[in-house]
Amino acid sequence: MDLSSIYNEIVMEHSSNSPYKKDLGGGAVCALGHNPNCGDEIKLEAVVENGIIKDIGFSGHGCAISQSSTSIMIETLLGKKVPQVKKIIKVFIKMIKRESLTDKEKMLLKNAAIFENVSNMPSRAKCATLSWHTLDDLLEKLEK
């Protein structure tokens, strides 16, 4: 199996069968994201307790890249402290912008690193980063 097949398999699995596609309801902080270029929309809800991401759910619609990127983002960030989450968000966006990453930074991304080649498709980069920017906005909301 080549890398392209693995990428496609992971993207399709996360976009169509994400366990994180759910409403969290009361007690969750919410943020909305929208990509006007393609119409992707995302609603993120997060429960943060004692500075730790306890749960994240999402709803909305969009392409397989935006939906799977959201699912993998949640998988990567659940249970982490907010400062670490913000750092990982910055690293992901840095990767999509084609900025070089250290080995330590690459390890922080875990499965989210599969989106590295999206940087070669500028029109799709916004799809991959939509939920990451939205979560960053949500965390900013929490800090205020």
Secondary structure by P-SEA (a helix, b strand, c coil): ccaaaaaaaaaaaaaccccccccccccbbbbbbbccccbbbbbbbbbbccccccbbbbbbbbcaaaaaaaaaaaaacccccaaaaaaaaaaaaaaaacccccaaaaaaacccccccccccccccccccaaaaaaaaaaaaaaac
